[in-house]
């Protein structure tokens, strides 16, 4: 479904993603595991196309020169030069890190803004799914999103991605800043989403412990380079992963 | 094989960044040239020019001061749409001191800079808590209010203004004082903004809550920055008052609010040198275009748009980058 080949991203002279290739089959949950500054966010931005916008902005204001190389193919179509909004239209939806919501709008308004691409009925259906997944959110429908807790904002952000009816859902650090209990809730919700909608999911995360058990396939990246691949179970059994991410 | 463009600091810059590594005249020249050359150029051009263009350079210097003061305010998180307020308050203060007390311009100009700065700061003190658009709106309205108050009540000469004020001793003295003041303001404030004090001001602009958490009273700091910036603008106003030997309602005109912003945008926001460069491009340009009549504004405005769209970072940062870095194509190895 998604095929990234020979991806290289430079921020000025710093290499953020180094010759990375990965494949995602339809219906899979794929994990991209890496510590801080491994290149997870850059990879997600490259798949969703946001990097193209960032590159143009930096170019205009004479800031850092961003160089993007390699190809992104989505359902046998080369989308390397497709702008981010067109990618969202064909179903690649990114939920950015640090739960980006519209702070001054209510929860319902946030979901409606996110769903402007889709028909009203579809949005309604996706909203129902969101409130079913996150009952907490349903209680705060008319509350301003800026006043929600970090966890609730993350749930709302995922809801906003679901409303776009993604075929490929990209989650960038969905567990960031959440308590272990909240992490479990969210992992459970992600599994339910896959079951109910059959969407393909790519999760970039540094917390390997809650993520590894649920993924079909995982990529471990370090300093922008692919260091290990394998199924969730294989990665969990790997001694290096154990020492680096589980602490024993 | 794919290639990408690489940006690298010039070796001479890397070495010159460390003061101990200055080993040759070439390196010292590299550091000194961008600072000394503009000062000398302006001096030579100023002295060689005729009376009319000397006048233009003097006016431009005052606009440059306004622009630098705008940039200091903006760097401290206060976007002002009313440099005319500071300019006008300074102008009226020195005018009054000269008219009613008969004091010499050599005394009234420095006094007006300090008093004008203080008055402007007091006027804006209640709105220091406002940020961004709200602060800008208040500063936009302030000069209009004062203008109308003067018109309605007829104080300070009312609509007529006050003419026949004392002039500065000599045309050349005038020119040289203007130039010296511009360079003192530029280099002094650039140093200030690089010091710890300036870093706090920049921090207020970036994230004022973090600055508060560091135990710093941001309103006090903002008031101080406002005083520094408005004093400079008030100096420009006082200076122009004595240059024209007249003070009146036009000192609160929009020109004095808008031109500094345009200069800053063209030159480069946050650099202080950019606004100065911008003023020295825009003001003489507008004089050159004077012969074109009505088309002048059209050409002038078009140029502004071209600059903003084509070079949003500003001329100064662009030149600086070209001076300190070079670019080359490199092969990317996988």
Interface residues (C-beta under 8 A of the other chain):
Chain A: X6 X8 X10 X12 X13 X19 X60 X61 X62 X63 X65 X67 X69
Chain B: X2 X4 X5 X6 X7 X8 X311 X312 X313 X317 X318 X321 X332 X334
